[in-house]
Amino acid sequence: MQCIDPKTRAGRAAGLPGLGALAGAAVLALTAGCTLGPQYEGPPEVAQQAVSAAQLQRAAQAGVAAASPPAQWWRTLGDDALASLIDQALQGNPNLRAADARLQASRALLSQRRAEMLPSVGASAGYTYLNAPRSLERGLDRALRGAAEAGGSDPNAVAGVDLDTELYTVALDASWEIDLFGRRQRATEGALAQAGADEAALADAQVRLAAELGQVYVGYRADQRRLALAQDGLAKVVRMLELTRQRRAQGAATEIEIERLVLQQRQEEARLPQLEAQLQVALDQMALITGQVPGALDARLAGSQALPRLPAEVAVDDAASLIRRRPDVRRAERELAASTAQIGEALSGYFPQVRLLGLIGLGATSPSGLTADSAAVMVSPMLSWSLLDFGRVRARVDQARAGREARLASYEGTVLAALQDANGALARFGAARRQWATAGQAQASAERARDLVQQRYAAGAASLIDALDTQRQALNAQDQDVGAQAQLLANYIALQKSLGLGWQRPAGV
């Protein structure tokens, strides 16, 4: 239980409308209350050995630099088309707009909870006309005449009864629930924490979306390059087949050689539709991510372009920075804070609620009568207490405490998962780097073999088929190099995602 500073309470009371000295005294007397439930002191410590380390465990093997990474990682790849697509997606993606709408709803609820802690003030003006039943007027008239006659007076001297009445009123009224046990305070704290959780959810969606779009784009550019290589390789196989058939006609080649090349031609031809379909699927997927219809990006991305360039230095900071930055960890922490506030809100059900009602009004039978002499003041403290509802309150308290334990476990699991995600991404990135280096060496060897055979062919020491075959092998090596480069870029993007990069603070924060 946390006691609220009476000065703070008095400051809140100062915002009340003028209800008189009695109201002010009542406010100051009743507001020295306490806030129920545990006070949220911040997230618990998780994996302190890993968090306090100078760098992530797998960073050394990945060959990364110990520095703060850039938030907008896509601008480090030197690809304007990719940067433009991600910027467009962050503005027009439907899922992001939905997450932003949920954030705005949470902020509106927070404003409502804050407003509920303040007095409610209203103004009213009314006109009332009463047309009394004639039977009532006649009955009262007979009674008055009878009383006059019994008293020895002339009954005819009694004026007739007229109960028809007009009433004009003007009033200011105010009500305030005095937060003796912090119910309103805890509700506000919970709404604030939930708004923070929804803000983190929006940021997490941005991180995921930027990474997804980047990986699809890299795959698209790689497939463009692989399609061109496949078409070039098919052309070389067709040329080899023509030459082999000519040699077969001259008795210098066998039928087995021809069938082997025919099989190779069919295999190369089978690759083309698959690659073309992958390109179309990638285009439509990128259109969806950016909030557009299928086909909207076909003309924009039709031209072949080189793969994005990996930055010369990949910056990765420590685990503590990672935990502070990752939106999913922030979301789990805010949800833990919200569940903590819900315990105090539930505990307040054991205690009474006190409301202070006040009214200042004018009332008269004519508009001209609405003067200071017709003023009326009312102050009414009210207490309500559900004494027989403790079983339901106990259930809500137990539910709130269990919910907090669940959020605590979820937070710990999220932190551990974030550390595992980052270290796994580092391991895969380092392996992809080595794989690309090996693929580059294989490509260089294949190109040297192609050049040597080409020289021998020019000198008459090698056949055209040998020259074409080494050219085809060089193309295959290029294809493998493109695949390894694309995989490295995909792992780089996954690394940025694991570091919690790619989000921007929403407007209004």
C-alpha positions in Angstrom: 0.0 0.0 0.0 1.3 3.4 -1.0 0.1 6.6 0.8 -0.7 9.6 -1.3 0.8 12.9 -0.4 -2.0 15.1 1.1 -0.5 18.1 -0.7 -1.1 16.3 -4.0 -4.6 15.6 -2.9 -5.1 19.2 -1.9 -3.8 20.3 -5.3 -6.4 18.2 -7.0 -9.1 19.7 -4.8 -8.1 23.2 -5.8 -9.6 22.4 -9.2 -13.1 22.0 -7.7 -15.7 24.7 -8.4 -16.7 27.0 -5.6 -18.8 24.8 -3.4 -18.3 26.9 -0.2 -16.0 26.5 2.8 -17.7 23.3 3.8 -16.9 21.6 0.6 -13.3 22.6 0.7 -13.0 21.4 4.3 -14.5 18.1 3.3 -12.1 17.6 0.4 -9.1 18.2 2.6 -10.4 15.9 5.3 -11.2 13.0 3.1 -8.3 13.0 0.7 -5.5 11.7 3.0 -5.8 8.2 1.6 -3.6 5.4 0.4 -3.1 3.6 -2.9 -3.7 -0.1 -2.6 -1.7 -2.9 -4.3 2.0 -3.3 -5.1 3.9 -0.4 -6.5 5.5 -1.1 -9.8 9.3 -0.7 -9.4 10.4 -1.6 -13.0 11.1 -4.9 -14.7 12.9 -7.7 -12.9 16.5 -8.6 -13.7 16.8 -11.4 -16.2 20.0 -13.1 -17.5 22.2 -10.5 -15.8 25.4 -12.3 -16.8 24.5 -12.0 -20.5 23.1 -8.5 -20.2 26.1 -7.1 -18.3 28.6 -8.5 -20.9 30.5 -6.1 -23.1 29.1 -7.8 -26.3 26.7 -10.5 -27.3 28.1 -14.0 -27.0 28.2 -14.8 -30.8 29.4 -11.4 -31.9 33.1 -12.3 -32.0 32.5 -15.2 -34.5 30.3 -13.0 -36.7 33.0 -10.4 -37.4 30.9 -7.4 -36.5 32.0 -4.1 -34.9 31.1 -3.1 -31.4 29.2 0.1 -32.1 25.6 1.5 -32.1 23.8 0.2 -35.2 21.8 2.6 -37.4 18.0 2.6 -36.8 17.1 2.7 -40.5 19.4 -0.2 -41.5 18.1 -0.2 -45.1 19.8 3.1 -45.9 23.2 1.4 -45.4 22.6 -1.0 -48.3 23.0 1.6 -51.0 19.7 0.7 -52.8 17.3 3.6 -53.4 14.5 1.4 -54.6 14.6 -0.7 -51.4 14.7 2.4 -49.2 11.8 3.9 -51.1 9.7 0.7 -50.8 10.3 0.5 -47.0 9.5 4.1 -46.5 6.3 3.6 -48.4 5.4 0.5 -46.5 5.9 2.2 -43.1 3.3 4.8 -44.3 0.7 2.7 -46.2 0.8 -0.9 -44.8 -2.8 -1.8 -43.6 -1.5 -3.8 -40.6 0.6 -0.8 -39.4 -2.5 1.4 -39.7 -4.5 -1.1 -37.7 -1.8 -1.1 -35.0 -1.7 2.7 -35.0 -5.5 2.8 -34.6 -5.2 0.5 -31.5 -2.6 2.9 -30.1 -4.8 5.9 -30.6 -7.7 4.0 -28.8 -5.3 3.3 -25.9 -4.3 6.9 -25.7 -8.0 7.9 -25.7 -8.7 5.5 -22.8 -5.8 7.0 -20.9 -7.2 10.5 -21.4 -10.5 9.2 -20.1 -8.9 7.7 -17.0 -7.1 10.9 -16.3 -10.3 12.9 -16.7 -12.1 10.5 -14.3 -9.8 11.6 -11.5 -11.0 15.2 -11.8 -14.3 16.7 -10.7 -17.2 16.5 -13.1 -18.9 19.9 -13.5 -22.2 20.6 -15.2 -24.6 23.4 -15.8 -28.3 23.3 -16.3 -31.2 25.6 -16.9 -34.8 24.6 -16.8 -38.4 25.7 -17.0 -41.2 23.8 -15.3 -44.9 24.3 -15.6 -47.3 22.4 -13.3 -51.0 22.1 -14.2 -52.5 20.6 -11.1 -55.6 18.4 -11.3 -58.8 20.4 -10.9 -60.2 17.8 -8.4 -57.3 18.5 -6.2 -57.8 22.2 -6.3 -61.6 21.8 -5.6 -60.8 19.5 -2.6 -58.4 22.0 -1.2 -60.8 24.8 -1.7 -63.6 23.0 0.2 -61.1 22.2 3.0 -60.1 25.8 3.3 -63.7 27.0 3.3 -64.7 24.4 5.9 -61.8 25.5 8.1 -62.8 29.2 7.7 -66.4 28.4 8.6 -65.3 26.4 11.6 -63.2 29.3 12.8 -66.1 31.7 12.5 -64.9 33.4 9.3 -66.8 34.0 6.2 -66.1 31.1 3.9 -66.8 33.2 0.8 -63.9 35.4 1.7 -61.4 32.6 1.0 -59.8 32.9 -2.4 -60.0 30.0 -4.7 -57.1 27.6 -4.8 -54.9 27.8 -7.9 -52.0 25.2 -7.9 -50.8 26.0 -11.4 -47.1 26.9 -11.1 -44.2 28.0 -13.2 -40.6 27.4 -12.0 -37.4 28.8 -13.5 -34.1 27.3 -12.5 -30.4 27.9 -13.2 -27.7 25.7 -11.5 -24.1 24.6 -11.5 -23.5 21.1 -10.2 -20.3 19.1 -9.5 -19.4 15.6 -8.4 -16.1 14.1 -7.5 -15.2 10.6 -6.4 -12.5 11.0 -3.8 -9.9 8.4 -4.6 -9.3 7.4 -1.0 -7.8 4.0 -1.9 -6.3 4.7 -5.2 -8.8 3.0 -7.5 -8.7 5.8 -10.0 -5.0 6.2 -9.7 -4.3 2.5 -10.4 -6.8 2.6 -13.3 -4.8 5.5 -14.8 -1.5 3.7 -14.2 -2.9 0.7 -16.0 -4.1 2.7 -18.9 -0.8 4.4 -19.2 1.1 1.1 -19.2 -1.3 -0.4 -21.8 -0.8 2.6 -24.1 2.9 2.0 -23.8 2.4 -1.7 -24.7 0.3 -0.7 -27.8 3.0 1.8 -28.8 5.6 -1.0 -28.5 3.4 -3.3 -30.5 3.3 -0.8 -33.3 7.1 -0.5 -33.2 7.4 -4.3 -33.3 5.1 -4.4 -36.3 7.4 -1.8 -38.0 10.5 -3.9 -37.3 8.9 -7.0 -38.7 7.5 -5.3 -41.8 10.8 -3.6 -42.7 12.6 -6.9 -42.4 10.0 -8.9 -44.4 10.0 -6.4 -47.2 13.8 -6.2 -47.3 14.1 -10.0 -47.5 11.5 -10.3 -50.3 13.2 -7.5 -52.2 16.6 -9.2 -51.9 15.1 -12.5 -53.1 13.5 -10.7 -56.0 16.7 -9.1 -57.2 18.5 -12.4 -56.8 15.9 -14.3 -58.8 16.2 -11.6 -61.5 19.9 -12.3 -61.8 19.5 -16.0 -61.6 16.9 -15.9 -64.4 19.3 -14.0 -66.6 22.0 -16.6 -65.8 19.6 -19.5 -66.5 18.7 -18.0 -69.9 22.3 -17.6 -70.7 23.1 -21.1 -69.6 20.2 -22.5 -71.6 21.5 -20.8 -74.7 24.9 -22.4 -74.2 23.4 -25.8 -73.8 21.4 -25.4 -76.9 24.5 -24.4 -78.8 26.4 -27.4 -77.4 23.6 -29.7 -78.5 23.7 -28.3 -82.1 27.4 -28.9 -82.3 27.2 -32.4 -80.8 24.5 -33.3 -83.4 26.7 -32.1 -86.1 29.6 -34.1 -84.8 27.2 -37.1 -84.5 26.4 -36.8 -88.1 30.1 -36.9 -88.9 30.6 -39.9 -86.6 32.6 -38.0 -84.1 30.0 -38.1 -81.3 27.7 -40.7 -79.7 24.0 -40.8 -79.2 24.6 -40.9 -75.4 26.3 -37.5 -75.6 23.3 -36.1 -77.4 20.8 -37.5 -74.9 22.8 -36.2 -72.0 22.7 -32.7 -73.5 19.0 -33.0 -74.3 18.4 -33.9 -70.6 20.5 -30.9 -69.5 18.5 -28.7 -71.9 15.2 -29.9 -70.4 16.5 -29.3 -66.9 17.5 -25.7 -67.8 14.2 -25.0 -69.5 12.3 -26.3 -66.4 14.0 -23.7 -64.2 12.8 -20.8 -66.2 9.0 -21.0 -65.4 9.8 -21.5 -61.7 12.0 -18.4 -61.6 9.5 -16.3 -63.5 6.7 -17.4 -61.1 8.9 -16.5 -58.1 9.5 -13.0 -59.5 5.8 -12.5 -60.0 5.0 -13.7 -56.5 7.7 -11.5 -55.0 6.3 -8.4 -56.9 2.8 -9.1 -55.6 4.1 -9.7 -52.0 5.9 -6.4 -52.0 2.8 -4.7 -53.4 0.8 -6.1 -50.5 3.3 -5.0 -47.9 3.3 -1.5 -49.3 -0.5 -1.4 -49.3 -1.0 -1.8 -53.0 -2.8 -4.1 -55.4 -1.0 -7.0 -57.2 0.8 -5.7 -60.3 1.3 -2.2 -59.0 5.1 -2.6 -58.7 5.6 -4.6 -62.0 6.7 -1.6 -64.1 8.5 0.1 -61.2 10.8 -2.9 -60.5 10.9 -4.4 -64.0 14.5 -3.4 -64.8 17.2 -5.7 -63.6 19.4 -4.3 -60.9 22.3 -5.5 -58.8 21.8 -6.8 -55.3 22.1 -4.3 -52.5 25.6 -3.8 -51.1 26.4 -5.0 -47.7 28.0 -2.2 -45.6 31.7 -2.5 -45.0 31.2 -2.5 -41.3 28.2 -4.1 -39.5 27.7 -2.5 -36.1 26.2 -4.5 -33.2 26.0 -3.2 -29.6 25.7 -5.0 -26.3 22.8 -7.0 -24.8 21.7 -4.3 -22.5 21.1 -1.9 -25.4 19.4 -4.7 -27.2 16.9 -5.3 -24.4 16.2 -1.6 -24.1 15.6 -1.2 -27.8 13.6 -4.3 -28.8 9.9 -3.4 -29.0 8.7 -6.9 -28.0 10.6 -6.6 -24.7 9.2 -3.2 -24.2 5.7 -4.4 -24.8 6.1 -7.3 -22.4 7.4 -4.9 -19.7 4.5 -2.5 -20.2 2.0 -5.3 -20.0 3.7 -6.4 -16.7 3.3 -2.8 -15.4 -0.4 -2.8 -16.4 -1.1 -6.1 -14.7 0.6 -4.8 -11.5 -1.7 -1.8 -11.5 -4.7 -4.1 -11.9 -4.0 -5.7 -8.6 -4.5 -2.4 -6.7 -7.6 -1.6 -8.7 -9.1 -5.0 -7.8 -8.1 -4.6 -4.1 -10.0 -1.3 -3.9 -13.2 -3.3 -4.2 -12.8 -4.2 -0.5 -13.2 -0.6 0.5 -15.9 2.0 0.3 -16.3 4.7 -2.4 -16.8 8.3 -1.4 -18.3 10.8 -3.7 -18.7 14.5 -3.0 -21.8 16.2 -4.7 -22.4 19.9 -4.8 -24.8 22.3 -6.3 -25.3 26.1 -6.6 -28.5 27.1 -8.1 -31.2 29.8 -8.5 -34.9 29.1 -8.5 -37.9 31.4 -9.0 -41.4 31.5 -10.4 -40.4 34.1 -12.9 -37.2 35.0 -14.8 -37.0 38.3 -13.0 -37.0 36.5 -9.7 -33.6 34.8 -10.4 -31.6 37.0 -8.1 -29.2 36.4 -5.3 -32.1 36.0 -2.9 -33.2 32.9 -4.8 -29.8 31.1 -4.5 -29.5 27.7 -3.0 -26.3 25.7 -2.1 -26.1 22.0 -1.5 -23.1 19.9 -0.4 -23.7 16.1 -0.1 -20.9 13.6 0.7 -22.0 10.1 -0.2 -20.5 6.8 0.8 -21.2 3.4 -0.9 -19.8 0.1 0.2 -20.7 -3.4 -1.1 -20.3 -5.3 2.1 -21.7 -8.6 0.8 -19.6 -8.6 -2.4 -16.3 -9.7 -1.0 -16.3 -13.1 -2.7 -16.5 -11.5 -6.1 -13.8 -9.0 -5.1 -11.5 -11.8 -3.8 -11.9 -13.6 -7.1 -11.0 -10.4 -9.1 -7.9 -9.9 -6.8 -6.8 -13.5 -7.3 -7.3 -13.2 -11.1 -5.2 -10.0 -11.1 -2.4 -11.5 -9.1 -2.3 -14.6 -11.4 -2.3 -12.3 -14.4 0.7 -10.5 -13.1 2.5 -13.8 -12.5 1.8 -14.7 -16.1 3.0 -11.4 -17.4 6.2 -11.7 -15.3 6.9 -15.1 -16.8 6.1 -13.8 -20.2 8.5 -10.9 -19.8 11.3 -13.2 -18.6 10.7 -15.5 -21.6 10.7 -12.5 -24.0 14.0 -11.3 -22.8 15.6 -14.8 -23.1 14.1 -15.2 -26.5 15.5 -11.8 -27.6 19.0 -12.8 -26.5 18.7 -16.2 -28.3 17.3 -14.5 -31.4 20.2 -12.0 -31.6 22.9 -14.6 -31.0 21.4 -17.0 -33.5 21.2 -14.3 -36.1 24.9 -13.4 -35.4 25.8 -17.1 -35.9 23.9 -17.4 -39.1 25.3 -14.1 -40.4 28.9 -15.2 -39.7 28.3 -18.6 -41.4 26.7 -16.9 -44.5 29.7 -14.6 -44.7 32.1 -17.5 -44.9 29.8 -19.3 -47.3 29.7 -16.3 -49.7 33.5 -16.1 -49.5 33.8 -19.8 -50.5 31.3 -19.3 -53.3 33.3 -16.3 -54.6 36.4 -18.4 -54.6 34.6 -21.2 -56.6 33.3 -18.6 -59.1 36.8 -17.2 -59.6 38.2 -20.7 -60.2 35.4 -21.5 -62.7 36.0 -18.2 -64.5 39.8 -18.9 -64.7 39.0 -22.4 -66.1 36.7 -20.8 -68.7 39.3 -18.3 -69.7 42.0 -21.0 -70.1 39.8 -23.3 -72.2 38.8 -20.3 -74.3 42.5 -19.5 -74.9 43.1 -23.1 -75.9 40.1 -23.1 -78.2 41.4 -20.0 -79.9 44.7 -21.8 -80.4 43.0 -24.9 -81.7 43.9 -27.0 -78.7 40.4 -27.4 -77.3 37.0 -28.1 -78.9 34.1 -25.7 -79.0 32.1 -28.0 -76.8 34.8 -27.9 -74.1 34.7 -24.1 -74.3 31.0 -24.0 -74.1 31.0 -26.4 -71.2 33.4 -24.4 -69.1 31.3 -21.3 -69.9 28.2 -23.1 -68.5 30.1 -24.2 -65.4 31.1 -20.6 -64.9 27.5 -19.6 -65.1 26.6 -22.2 -62.5 29.3 -20.9 -60.2 27.9 -17.3 -60.7 24.4 -18.6 -59.8 25.7 -20.2 -56.6 27.5 -16.9 -55.8 24.3 -14.9 -56.3 22.5 -17.4 -54.0 25.2 -17.1 -51.4 25.1 -13.3 -51.6 21.4 -13.2 -51.3 21.5 -15.5 -48.3 24.1 -13.2 -46.7 21.9 -10.2 -47.2 18.9 -12.0 -45.9 20.8 -13.0 -42.8 22.0 -9.4 -42.4 18.4 -8.2 -42.5 17.4 -10.9 -40.0 20.2 -9.6 -37.7 18.9 -6.1 -37.9 15.5 -7.4 -37.0 16.9 -9.4 -34.0 18.5 -6.1 -32.8 15.1 -4.4 -32.7 16.0 -1.9 -35.5 13.6 -0.4 -38.0 11.0 1.3 -35.9 10.2 5.0 -35.4 8.4 6.7 -32.6 4.8 7.4 -33.5 3.4 10.9 -33.6 2.1 12.4 -30.4 4.7 10.8 -28.2 
